[in-house]
Amino acid sequence: MGERTQVLALFKKLMRASRSFTHYNFREYALRRVRLGFREKAGVSDPAQIAELVGEGSKQLEVVRKQALISQLYPQARHVMEGTRK
Amino acid sequence: MGARSFATFLDRADVTDRVLGVVKSFEKVDPAKVTAKSHFVSDLGLDSLDTVEVVMAFEDEFTLEIEDKEAEKIQTCEDAINFICAHPHAK
C-alpha cells in the first residue's frame, strides 16, 4: 500500500471514529482536530517522518475510538447546536 | 429482453441528482460550479483530504462502503456516478 493511500485511509478512519462521539462539542472538536492535523503536516515528504506521523496518528485513532465509545456510555441531552432533528 | 433483472441497480438520472446534491452541499464547494463532469481537485478546488470526505458523504447517502482502492479512483462526479450505478447494494 502506497504512503498516500495509507495516509488517506488513516484520515478516513479518524474521521469515522470522530463522528461517533455522542457529545456535540467533543465530536466537533475531534473532526476539526483531525482535519487540521493532517493539513498541518501536508508538506512532509520524508518517508521516515511520514511513517512516524502515521504511527502517531494510529495511536490517536485508538484514543479517539476508546473515548468515543466511553462517550456513548454516558449519553447527555442533545446540544443546542444540534437542534431537535432525529 | 431476457430474464436478467436490473431492479437492484439505481436509476442513473436519480443517482446523478443525488451525487450532485451531496457535492453541492459540501461546505467548501461553490454549488454553482458543480456539474456531472466536475473534477473534485481541479474544478472544485478540493484537496485529497476533502475528496476523502466527499467519498464518505457518498457512502452515507447511498448506504454503501467504498474500499480505499476504489475510493482513490473517484476523482470526479462522473466517477462517483459510474461507481454507484454499478454497485448492486447502493440504496
N, CA and C atoms of all chains as a GROMACS GRO file, in nm:
protein
  531
    1MET      N    1   0.086  -0.120   0.000
    1MET     CA    2   0.000   0.000   0.000
    1MET      C    3   0.089   0.125   0.000
    2GLY      N    4   0.063   0.214  -0.095
    2GLY     CA    5   0.143   0.336  -0.103
    2GLY      C    6   0.123   0.425   0.018
    3GLU      N    7   0.219   0.515   0.039
    3GLU     CA    8   0.209   0.606   0.153
    3GLU      C    9   0.082   0.690   0.148
    4ARG      N   10   0.054   0.738   0.026
    4ARG     CA   11  -0.060   0.825   0.008
    4ARG      C   12  -0.191   0.754   0.047
    5THR      N   13  -0.204   0.631  -0.003
    5THR     CA   14  -0.323   0.551   0.028
    5THR      C   15  -0.334   0.530   0.179
    6GLN      N   16  -0.216   0.501   0.239
    6GLN     CA   17  -0.212   0.472   0.382
    6GLN      C   18  -0.256   0.595   0.463
    7VAL      N   19  -0.206   0.712   0.423
    7VAL     CA   20  -0.239   0.835   0.494
    7VAL      C   21  -0.388   0.868   0.478
    8LEU      N   22  -0.438   0.853   0.356
    8LEU     CA   23  -0.580   0.883   0.332
    8LEU      C   24  -0.670   0.785   0.406
    9ALA      N   25  -0.625   0.659   0.414
    9ALA     CA   26  -0.704   0.558   0.486
    9ALA      C   27  -0.709   0.592   0.635
   10LEU      N   28  -0.594   0.638   0.688
   10LEU     CA   29  -0.589   0.676   0.829
   10LEU      C   30  -0.681   0.796   0.854
   11PHE      N   31  -0.678   0.890   0.761
   11PHE     CA   32  -0.764   1.010   0.774
   11PHE      C   33  -0.911   0.967   0.781
   12LYS      N   34  -0.946   0.875   0.692
   12LYS     CA   35  -1.085   0.829   0.688
   12LYS      C   36  -1.124   0.759   0.818
   13LYS      N   37  -1.035   0.674   0.868
   13LYS     CA   38  -1.065   0.604   0.994
   13LYS      C   39  -1.082   0.702   1.108
   14LEU      N   40  -0.994   0.805   1.111
   14LEU     CA   41  -1.003   0.904   1.219
   14LEU      C   42  -1.132   0.985   1.208
   15MET      N   43  -1.172   1.017   1.084
   15MET     CA   44  -1.296   1.092   1.066
   15MET      C   45  -1.416   1.009   1.112
   16ARG      N   46  -1.414   0.881   1.072
   16ARG     CA   47  -1.521   0.790   1.112
   16ARG      C   48  -1.532   0.782   1.264
   17ALA      N   49  -1.416   0.759   1.326
   17ALA     CA   50  -1.415   0.742   1.471
   17ALA      C   51  -1.461   0.872   1.539
   18SER      N   52  -1.415   0.986   1.485
   18SER     CA   53  -1.452   1.115   1.546
   18SER      C   54  -1.601   1.141   1.538
   19ARG      N   55  -1.660   1.096   1.429
   19ARG     CA   56  -1.804   1.118   1.412
   19ARG      C   57  -1.887   1.042   1.513
   20SER      N   58  -1.827   0.940   1.574
   20SER     CA   59  -1.908   0.857   1.664
   20SER      C   60  -1.915   0.911   1.807
   21PHE      N   61  -1.851   1.024   1.833
   21PHE     CA   62  -1.870   1.088   1.965
   21PHE      C   63  -2.015   1.131   1.977
   22THR      N   64  -2.076   1.102   2.092
   22THR     CA   65  -2.215   1.144   2.104
   22THR      C   66  -2.228   1.291   2.141
   23HIS      N   67  -2.126   1.344   2.210
   23HIS     CA   68  -2.139   1.482   2.256
   23HIS      C   69  -2.094   1.579   2.147
   24TYR      N   70  -2.179   1.673   2.119
   24TYR     CA   71  -2.152   1.770   2.012
   24TYR      C   72  -2.014   1.834   2.021
   25ASN      N   73  -1.980   1.885   2.137
   25ASN     CA   74  -1.853   1.957   2.149
   25ASN      C   75  -1.732   1.868   2.125
   26PHE      N   76  -1.736   1.746   2.180
   26PHE     CA   77  -1.626   1.653   2.159
   26PHE      C   78  -1.617   1.613   2.012
   27ARG      N   79  -1.735   1.588   1.953
   27ARG     CA   80  -1.739   1.543   1.814
   27ARG      C   81  -1.683   1.651   1.720
   28GLU      N   82  -1.732   1.773   1.739
   28GLU     CA   83  -1.687   1.881   1.651
   28GLU      C   84  -1.539   1.910   1.671
   29TYR      N   85  -1.495   1.904   1.796
   29TYR     CA   86  -1.353   1.926   1.822
   29TYR      C   87  -1.270   1.819   1.752
   30ALA      N   88  -1.310   1.693   1.767
   30ALA     CA   89  -1.232   1.582   1.710
   30ALA      C   90  -1.225   1.597   1.557
   31LEU      N   91  -1.336   1.627   1.494
   31LEU     CA   92  -1.338   1.641   1.348
   31LEU      C   93  -1.246   1.755   1.304
   32ARG      N   94  -1.256   1.866   1.376
   32ARG     CA   95  -1.174   1.983   1.344
   32ARG      C   96  -1.026   1.950   1.362
   33ARG      N   97  -0.996   1.881   1.472
   33ARG     CA   98  -0.857   1.849   1.503
   33ARG      C   99  -0.797   1.754   1.400
   34VAL      N  100  -0.876   1.656   1.357
   34VAL     CA  101  -0.826   1.561   1.257
   34VAL      C  102  -0.796   1.634   1.126
   35ARG      N  103  -0.891   1.715   1.082
   35ARG     CA  104  -0.871   1.789   0.955
   35ARG      C  105  -0.747   1.877   0.965
   36LEU      N  106  -0.736   1.948   1.077
   36LEU     CA  107  -0.624   2.040   1.095
   36LEU      C  108  -0.492   1.964   1.104
   37GLY      N  109  -0.492   1.855   1.179
   37GLY     CA  110  -0.370   1.777   1.200
   37GLY      C  111  -0.310   1.729   1.069
   38PHE      N  112  -0.395   1.679   0.981
   38PHE     CA  113  -0.345   1.629   0.853
   38PHE      C  114  -0.296   1.744   0.765
   39ARG      N  115  -0.365   1.857   0.771
   39ARG     CA  116  -0.324   1.968   0.684
   39ARG      C  117  -0.196   2.034   0.734
   40GLU      N  118  -0.179   2.032   0.867
   40GLU     CA  119  -0.055   2.088   0.923
   40GLU      C  120   0.068   2.016   0.869
   41LYS      N  121   0.053   1.885   0.848
   41LYS     CA  122   0.168   1.804   0.806
   41LYS      C  123   0.164   1.772   0.657
   42ALA      N  124   0.081   1.844   0.583
   42ALA     CA  125   0.063   1.813   0.441
   42ALA      C  126   0.192   1.826   0.361
   43GLY      N  127   0.283   1.912   0.405
   43GLY     CA  128   0.405   1.936   0.330
   43GLY      C  129   0.516   1.835   0.354
   44VAL      N  130   0.496   1.744   0.450
   44VAL     CA  131   0.601   1.648   0.484
   44VAL      C  132   0.623   1.549   0.371
   45SER      N  133   0.750   1.533   0.328
   45SER     CA  134   0.774   1.440   0.218
   45SER      C  135   0.875   1.332   0.254
   46ASP      N  136   0.943   1.347   0.367
   46ASP     CA  137   1.042   1.248   0.410
   46ASP      C  138   0.973   1.119   0.454
   47PRO      N  139   1.001   1.006   0.386
   47PRO     CA  140   0.930   0.880   0.416
   47PRO      C  141   0.938   0.840   0.563
   48ALA      N  142   1.057   0.861   0.625
   48ALA     CA  143   1.072   0.821   0.765
   48ALA      C  144   0.980   0.903   0.854
   49GLN      N  145   0.971   1.033   0.822
   49GLN     CA  146   0.886   1.120   0.903
   49GLN      C  147   0.738   1.087   0.882
   50ILE      N  148   0.705   1.054   0.757
   50ILE     CA  149   0.567   1.016   0.728
   50ILE      C  150   0.530   0.891   0.808
   51ALA      N  151   0.622   0.794   0.809
   51ALA     CA  152   0.595   0.669   0.882
   51ALA      C  153   0.574   0.699   1.030
   52GLU      N  154   0.656   0.790   1.082
   52GLU     CA  155   0.645   0.827   1.224
   52GLU      C  156   0.509   0.893   1.251
   53LEU      N  157   0.469   0.983   1.161
   53LEU     CA  158   0.342   1.053   1.179
   53LEU      C  159   0.223   0.957   1.167
   54VAL      N  160   0.235   0.861   1.074
   54VAL     CA  161   0.127   0.763   1.059
   54VAL      C  162   0.115   0.681   1.187
   55GLY      N  163   0.231   0.646   1.246
   55GLY     CA  164   0.230   0.572   1.372
   55GLY      C  165   0.162   0.652   1.482
   56GLU      N  166   0.194   0.781   1.486
   56GLU     CA  167   0.136   0.870   1.586
   56GLU      C  168  -0.016   0.880   1.566
   57GLY      N  169  -0.055   0.894   1.439
   57GLY     CA  170  -0.197   0.903   1.406
   57GLY      C  171  -0.272   0.776   1.444
   58SER      N  172  -0.207   0.662   1.424
   58SER     CA  173  -0.271   0.534   1.457
   58SER      C  174  -0.296   0.525   1.608
   59LYS      N  175  -0.199   0.576   1.686
   59LYS     CA  176  -0.218   0.577   1.831
   59LYS      C  177  -0.336   0.667   1.868
   60GLN      N  178  -0.341   0.783   1.804
   60GLN     CA  179  -0.451   0.876   1.830
   60GLN      C  180  -0.585   0.814   1.793
   61LEU      N  181  -0.583   0.733   1.685
   61LEU     CA  182  -0.706   0.667   1.641
   61LEU      C  183  -0.760   0.577   1.752
   62GLU      N  184  -0.668   0.504   1.818
   62GLU     CA  185  -0.712   0.417   1.927
   62GLU      C  186  -0.773   0.500   2.040
   63VAL      N  187  -0.710   0.614   2.068
   63VAL     CA  188  -0.760   0.701   2.174
   63VAL      C  189  -0.901   0.751   2.139
   64VAL      N  190  -0.916   0.797   2.014
   64VAL     CA  191  -1.046   0.850   1.971
   64VAL      C  192  -1.152   0.741   1.980
   65ARG      N  193  -1.118   0.622   1.932
   65ARG     CA  194  -1.215   0.511   1.936
   65ARG      C  195  -1.258   0.480   2.079
   66LYS      N  196  -1.159   0.477   2.169
   66LYS     CA  197  -1.188   0.445   2.309
   66LYS      C  198  -1.276   0.554   2.371
   67GLN      N  199  -1.236   0.680   2.349
   67GLN     CA  200  -1.311   0.789   2.411
   67GLN      C  201  -1.451   0.802   2.352
   68ALA      N  202  -1.464   0.776   2.222
   68ALA     CA  203  -1.596   0.785   2.159
   68ALA      C  204  -1.687   0.677   2.217
   69LEU      N  205  -1.630   0.560   2.240
   69LEU     CA  206  -1.709   0.450   2.298
   69LEU      C  207  -1.754   0.488   2.438
   70ILE      N  208  -1.661   0.544   2.515
   70ILE     CA  209  -1.696   0.586   2.652
   70ILE      C  210  -1.806   0.692   2.646
   71SER      N  211  -1.794   0.785   2.549
   71SER     CA  212  -1.894   0.892   2.540
   71SER      C  213  -2.033   0.835   2.512
   72GLN      N  214  -2.035   0.720   2.440
   72GLN     CA  215  -2.166   0.658   2.410
   72GLN      C  216  -2.227   0.594   2.535
   73LEU      N  217  -2.142   0.564   2.633
   73LEU     CA  218  -2.194   0.501   2.755
   73LEU      C  219  -2.259   0.604   2.848
   74TYR      N  220  -2.226   0.730   2.825
   74TYR     CA  221  -2.280   0.836   2.910
   74TYR      C  222  -2.355   0.938   2.826
   75PRO      N  223  -2.472   0.898   2.774
   75PRO     CA  224  -2.544   0.991   2.687
   75PRO      C  225  -2.590   1.115   2.764
   76GLN      N  226  -2.590   1.226   2.692
   76GLN     CA  227  -2.636   1.350   2.752
   76GLN      C  228  -2.745   1.408   2.665
   77ALA      N  229  -2.809   1.510   2.716
   77ALA     CA  230  -2.911   1.578   2.637
   77ALA      C  231  -2.845   1.633   2.512
   78ARG      N  232  -2.923   1.646   2.405
   78ARG     CA  233  -2.867   1.700   2.282
   78ARG      C  234  -2.821   1.843   2.302
   79HIS      N  235  -2.714   1.874   2.233
   79HIS     CA  236  -2.661   2.009   2.241
   79HIS      C  237  -2.753   2.104   2.164
   80VAL      N  238  -2.760   2.226   2.209
   80VAL     CA  239  -2.850   2.323   2.145
   80VAL      C  240  -2.815   2.342   1.997
   81MET      N  241  -2.687   2.324   1.961
   81MET     CA  242  -2.644   2.340   1.823
   81MET      C  243  -2.696   2.230   1.731
   82GLU      N  244  -2.737   2.120   1.790
   82GLU     CA  245  -2.782   2.008   1.708
   82GLU      C  246  -2.929   2.018   1.672
   83GLY      N  247  -2.998   2.113   1.730
   83GLY     CA  248  -3.140   2.129   1.701
   83GLY      C  249  -3.221   2.014   1.757
   84THR      N  250  -3.337   1.992   1.699
   84THR     CA  251  -3.425   1.888   1.756
   84THR      C  252  -3.448   1.775   1.657
   85ARG      N  253  -3.369   1.772   1.548
   85ARG     CA  254  -3.386   1.665   1.449
   85ARG      C  255  -3.352   1.529   1.511
   86LYS      N  256  -3.400   1.424   1.446
   86LYS     CA  257  -3.377   1.282   1.482
   86LYS      C  258  -3.449   1.236   1.606
   87MET      N  259  -3.664  -0.871  -2.376
   87MET     CA  260  -3.536  -0.884  -2.306
   87MET      C  261  -3.533  -1.012  -2.223
   88GLY      N  262  -3.417  -1.054  -2.188
   88GLY     CA  263  -3.402  -1.178  -2.112
   88GLY      C  264  -3.452  -1.164  -1.969
   89ALA      N  265  -3.426  -1.267  -1.892
   89ALA     CA  266  -3.480  -1.269  -1.756
   89ALA      C  267  -3.391  -1.192  -1.658
   90ARG      N  268  -3.279  -1.139  -1.708
   90ARG     CA  269  -3.191  -1.067  -1.617
   90ARG      C  270  -3.261  -0.944  -1.561
   91SER      N  271  -3.252  -0.927  -1.434
   91SER     CA  272  -3.320  -0.814  -1.374
   91SER      C  273  -3.220  -0.708  -1.330
   92PHE      N  274  -3.250  -0.585  -1.361
   92PHE     CA  275  -3.163  -0.476  -1.318
   92PHE      C  276  -3.227  -0.399  -1.203
   93ALA      N  277  -3.328  -0.461  -1.146
   93ALA     CA  278  -3.408  -0.393  -1.044
   93ALA      C  279  -3.323  -0.344  -0.926
   94THR      N  280  -3.213  -0.414  -0.898
   94THR     CA  281  -3.137  -0.375  -0.779
   94THR      C  282  -3.045  -0.256  -0.807
   95PHE      N  283  -3.025  -0.224  -0.935
   95PHE     CA  284  -2.940  -0.109  -0.964
   95PHE      C  285  -3.024   0.018  -0.967
   96LEU      N  286  -2.961   0.126  -0.926
   96LEU     CA  287  -3.036   0.252  -0.920
   96LEU      C  288  -3.041   0.318  -1.057
   97ASP      N  289  -3.141   0.401  -1.072
   97ASP     CA  290  -3.160   0.476  -1.196
   97ASP      C  291  -3.049   0.582  -1.209
   98ARG      N  292  -2.989   0.589  -1.327
   98ARG     CA  293  -2.874   0.678  -1.344
   98ARG      C  294  -2.906   0.826  -1.321
   99ALA      N  295  -3.021   0.869  -1.371
   99ALA     CA  296  -3.058   1.010  -1.355
   99ALA      C  297  -3.075   1.045  -1.206
  100ASP      N  298  -3.133   0.948  -1.135
  100ASP     CA  299  -3.157   0.965  -0.992
  100ASP      C  300  -3.024   0.972  -0.916
  101VAL      N  301  -2.934   0.881  -0.952
  101VAL     CA  302  -2.801   0.879  -0.890
  101VAL      C  303  -2.729   1.011  -0.917
  102THR      N  304  -2.737   1.056  -1.042
  102THR     CA  305  -2.671   1.181  -1.079
  102THR      C  306  -2.719   1.297  -0.991
  103ASP      N  307  -2.851   1.307  -0.976
  103ASP     CA  308  -2.908   1.413  -0.893
  103ASP      C  309  -2.857   1.406  -0.750
  104ARG      N  310  -2.857   1.285  -0.696
  104ARG     CA  311  -2.816   1.269  -0.556
  104ARG      C  312  -2.667   1.296  -0.537
  105VAL      N  313  -2.586   1.248  -0.633
  105VAL     CA  314  -2.441   1.272  -0.624
  105VAL      C  315  -2.413   1.422  -0.629
  106LEU      N  316  -2.476   1.490  -0.726
  106LEU     CA  317  -2.452   1.634  -0.738
  106LEU      C  318  -2.502   1.707  -0.613
  107GLY      N  319  -2.612   1.659  -0.558
  107GLY     CA  320  -2.665   1.719  -0.435
  107GLY      C  321  -2.567   1.708  -0.320
  108VAL      N  322  -2.506   1.590  -0.307
  108VAL     CA  323  -2.408   1.568  -0.200
  108VAL      C  324  -2.289   1.661  -0.218
  109VAL      N  325  -2.240   1.670  -0.342
  109VAL     CA  326  -2.121   1.753  -0.367
  109VAL      C  327  -2.154   1.900  -0.342
  110LYS      N  328  -2.272   1.942  -0.388
  110LYS     CA  329  -2.311   2.082  -0.370
  110LYS      C  330  -2.325   2.122  -0.225
  111SER      N  331  -2.365   2.025  -0.142
  111SER     CA  332  -2.386   2.060  -0.002
  111SER      C  333  -2.255   2.056   0.078
  112PHE      N  334  -2.146   2.017   0.012
  112PHE     CA  335  -2.017   2.018   0.081
  112PHE      C  336  -1.973   2.163   0.102
  113GLU      N  337  -1.938   2.192   0.228
  113GLU     CA  338  -1.907   2.330   0.269
  113GLU      C  339  -1.817   2.410   0.175
  114LYS      N  340  -1.707   2.346   0.133
  114LYS     CA  341  -1.606   2.423   0.059
  114LYS      C  342  -1.637   2.437  -0.089
  115VAL      N  343  -1.747   2.377  -0.134
  115VAL     CA  344  -1.777   2.376  -0.276
  115VAL      C  345  -1.875   2.488  -0.312
  116ASP      N  346  -1.846   2.556  -0.424
  116ASP     CA  347  -1.939   2.654  -0.476
  116ASP      C  348  -2.044   2.577  -0.559
  117PRO      N  349  -2.169   2.573  -0.510
  117PRO     CA  350  -2.271   2.488  -0.574
  117PRO      C  351  -2.290   2.521  -0.723
  118ALA      N  352  -2.265   2.647  -0.760
  118ALA     CA  353  -2.286   2.688  -0.898
  118ALA      C  354  -2.189   2.620  -0.994
  119LYS      N  355  -2.074   2.575  -0.942
  119LYS     CA  356  -1.972   2.517  -1.028
  119LYS      C  357  -1.990   2.368  -1.052
  120VAL      N  358  -2.081   2.306  -0.975
  120VAL     CA  359  -2.090   2.160  -0.979
  120VAL      C  360  -2.169   2.109  -1.100
  121THR      N  361  -2.104   2.026  -1.181
  121THR     CA  362  -2.173   1.956  -1.289
  121THR      C  363  -2.128   1.811  -1.282
  122ALA      N  364  -2.191   1.725  -1.363
  122ALA     CA  365  -2.155   1.583  -1.360
  122ALA      C  366  -2.009   1.561  -1.400
  123LYS      N  367  -1.953   1.656  -1.475
  123LYS     CA  368  -1.815   1.639  -1.523
  123LYS      C  369  -1.712   1.695  -1.426
  124SER      N  370  -1.755   1.762  -1.322
  124SER     CA  371  -1.662   1.832  -1.232
  124SER      C  372  -1.558   1.738  -1.170
  125HIS      N  373  -1.434   1.784  -1.175
  125HIS     CA  374  -1.325   1.714  -1.107
  125HIS      C  375  -1.310   1.779  -0.970
  126PHE      N  376  -1.305   1.695  -0.865
  126PHE     CA  377  -1.304   1.750  -0.728
  126PHE      C  378  -1.185   1.843  -0.704
  127VAL      N  379  -1.069   1.804  -0.752
  127VAL     CA  380  -0.949   1.883  -0.724
  127VAL      C  381  -0.933   2.000  -0.822
  128SER      N  382  -0.933   1.968  -0.953
  128SER     CA  383  -0.902   2.076  -1.048
  128SER      C  384  -1.020   2.169  -1.076
  129ASP      N  385  -1.145   2.120  -1.066
  129ASP     CA  386  -1.259   2.208  -1.094
  129ASP      C  387  -1.318   2.270  -0.968
  130LEU      N  388  -1.322   2.191  -0.861
  130LEU     CA  389  -1.393   2.239  -0.742
  130LEU      C  390  -1.298   2.288  -0.632
  131GLY      N  391  -1.168   2.278  -0.657
  131GLY     CA  392  -1.071   2.333  -0.563
  131GLY      C  393  -1.058   2.256  -0.433
  132LEU      N  394  -1.093   2.130  -0.433
  132LEU     CA  395  -1.078   2.050  -0.310
  132LEU      C  396  -0.939   1.986  -0.308
  133ASP      N  397  -0.895   1.942  -0.189
  133ASP     CA  398  -0.769   1.868  -0.182
  133ASP      C  399  -0.800   1.720  -0.158
  134SER      N  400  -0.694   1.640  -0.144
  134SER     CA  401  -0.717   1.495  -0.133
  134SER      C  402  -0.795   1.459  -0.006
  135LEU      N  403  -0.776   1.536   0.101
  135LEU     CA  404  -0.849   1.507   0.226
  135LEU      C  405  -0.997   1.540   0.209
  136ASP      N  406  -1.025   1.651   0.140
  136ASP     CA  407  -1.165   1.686   0.113
  136ASP      C  408  -1.231   1.577   0.029
  137THR      N  409  -1.153   1.524  -0.068
  137THR     CA  410  -1.206   1.420  -0.154
  137THR      C  411  -1.247   1.298  -0.070
  138VAL      N  412  -1.164   1.265   0.029
  138VAL     CA  413  -1.200   1.154   0.118
  138VAL      C  414  -1.333   1.184   0.188
  139GLU      N  415  -1.350   1.309   0.231
  139GLU     CA  416  -1.475   1.345   0.299
  139GLU      C  417  -1.596   1.338   0.206
  140VAL      N  418  -1.574   1.378   0.081
  140VAL     CA  419  -1.683   1.370  -0.017
  140VAL      C  420  -1.722   1.224  -0.039
  141VAL      N  421  -1.621   1.138  -0.051
  141VAL     CA  422  -1.649   0.995  -0.071
  141VAL      C  423  -1.724   0.940   0.052
  142MET      N  424  -1.686   0.985   0.171
  142MET     CA  425  -1.758   0.941   0.291
  142MET      C  426  -1.903   0.986   0.285
  143ALA      N  427  -1.926   1.105   0.231
  143ALA     CA  428  -2.063   1.155   0.219
  143ALA      C  429  -2.142   1.069   0.120
  144PHE      N  430  -2.075   1.022   0.013
  144PHE     CA  431  -2.143   0.931  -0.080
  144PHE      C  432  -2.179   0.801  -0.010
  145GLU      N  433  -2.088   0.753   0.073
  145GLU     CA  434  -2.114   0.628   0.146
  145GLU      C  435  -2.239   0.642   0.233
  146ASP      N  436  -2.250   0.758   0.297
  146ASP     CA  437  -2.368   0.782   0.383
  146ASP      C  438  -2.494   0.791   0.299
  147GLU      N  439  -2.486   0.866   0.191
  147GLU     CA  440  -2.603   0.891   0.107
  147GLU      C  441  -2.657   0.761   0.047
  148PHE      N  442  -2.567   0.674   0.003
  148PHE     CA  443  -2.611   0.552  -0.066
  148PHE      C  444  -2.596   0.427   0.019
  149THR      N  445  -2.574   0.445   0.150
  149THR     CA  446  -2.552   0.335   0.244
  149THR      C  447  -2.469   0.221   0.185
  150LEU      N  448  -2.351   0.254   0.141
  150LEU     CA  449  -2.260   0.150   0.095
  150LEU      C  450  -2.121   0.182   0.148
  151GLU      N  451  -2.032   0.082   0.133
  151GLU     CA  452  -1.896   0.107   0.178
  151GLU      C  453  -1.805   0.103   0.057
  152ILE      N  454  -1.722   0.204   0.044
  152ILE     CA  455  -1.632   0.212  -0.071
  152ILE      C  456  -1.491   0.181  -0.022
  153GLU      N  457  -1.433   0.074  -0.076
  153GLU     CA  458  -1.297   0.033  -0.037
  153GLU      C  459  -1.198   0.145  -0.071
  154ASP      N  460  -1.088   0.150   0.004
  154ASP     CA  461  -0.988   0.255  -0.019
  154ASP      C  462  -0.938   0.256  -0.163
  155LYS      N  463  -0.916   0.135  -0.217
  155LYS     CA  464  -0.867   0.125  -0.356
  155LYS      C  465  -0.965   0.188  -0.455
  156GLU      N  466  -1.093   0.161  -0.433
  156GLU     CA  467  -1.197   0.215  -0.521
  156GLU      C  468  -1.211   0.366  -0.498
  157ALA      N  469  -1.208   0.402  -0.371
  157ALA     CA  470  -1.228   0.543  -0.334
  157ALA      C  471  -1.124   0.632  -0.401
  158GLU      N  472  -1.003   0.580  -0.414
  158GLU     CA  473  -0.895   0.659  -0.475
  158GLU      C  474  -0.924   0.692  -0.621
  159LYS      N  475  -0.999   0.604  -0.686
  159LYS     CA  476  -1.028   0.624  -0.829
  159LYS      C  477  -1.140   0.725  -0.850
  160ILE      N  478  -1.213   0.756  -0.743
  160ILE     CA  479  -1.324   0.850  -0.757
  160ILE      C  480  -1.270   0.993  -0.744
  161GLN      N  481  -1.251   1.057  -0.858
  161GLN     CA  482  -1.194   1.192  -0.860
  161GLN      C  483  -1.287   1.294  -0.922
  162THR      N  484  -1.393   1.248  -0.985
  162THR     CA  485  -1.489   1.340  -1.046
  162THR      C  486  -1.630   1.294  -1.008
  163CYS      N  487  -1.727   1.382  -1.030
  163CYS     CA  488  -1.866   1.345  -1.003
  163CYS      C  489  -1.904   1.225  -1.089
  164GLU      N  490  -1.855   1.228  -1.214
  164GLU     CA  491  -1.888   1.119  -1.306
  164GLU      C  492  -1.835   0.984  -1.257
  165ASP      N  493  -1.712   0.983  -1.204
  165ASP     CA  494  -1.657   0.858  -1.149
  165ASP      C  495  -1.750   0.804  -1.041
  166ALA      N  496  -1.797   0.894  -0.956
  166ALA     CA  497  -1.884   0.852  -0.845
  166ALA      C  498  -2.015   0.796  -0.899
  167ILE      N  499  -2.070   0.864  -1.000
  167ILE     CA  500  -2.197   0.819  -1.057
  167ILE      C  501  -2.180   0.679  -1.118
  168ASN      N  502  -2.070   0.661  -1.195
  168ASN     CA  503  -2.044   0.530  -1.256
  168ASN      C  504  -2.029   0.422  -1.150
  169PHE      N  505  -1.953   0.454  -1.046
  169PHE     CA  506  -1.930   0.355  -0.941
  169PHE      C  507  -2.061   0.315  -0.874
  170ILE      N  508  -2.141   0.415  -0.840
  170ILE     CA  509  -2.265   0.387  -0.767
  170ILE      C  510  -2.366   0.314  -0.854
  171CYS      N  511  -2.373   0.352  -0.983
  171CYS     CA  512  -2.466   0.283  -1.074
  171CYS      C  513  -2.429   0.136  -1.089
  172ALA      N  514  -2.299   0.106  -1.079
  172ALA     CA  515  -2.254  -0.032  -1.098
  172ALA      C  516  -2.255  -0.110  -0.968
  173HIS      N  517  -2.293  -0.043  -0.859
  173HIS     CA  518  -2.287  -0.108  -0.728
  173HIS      C  519  -2.423  -0.169  -0.694
  174PRO      N  520  -2.426  -0.303  -0.676
  174PRO     CA  521  -2.556  -0.369  -0.655
  174PRO      C  522  -2.625  -0.334  -0.523
  175HIS      N  523  -2.548  -0.286  -0.424
  175HIS     CA  524  -2.612  -0.262  -0.294
  175HIS      C  525  -2.644  -0.116  -0.266
  176ALA      N  526  -2.618  -0.029  -0.363
  176ALA     CA  527  -2.646   0.113  -0.341
  176ALA      C  528  -2.795   0.133  -0.320
  177LYS      N  529  -2.828   0.216  -0.220
  177LYS     CA  530  -2.971   0.238  -0.190
  177LYS      C  531  -3.008   0.384  -0.218
   0.00000   0.00000   0.00000
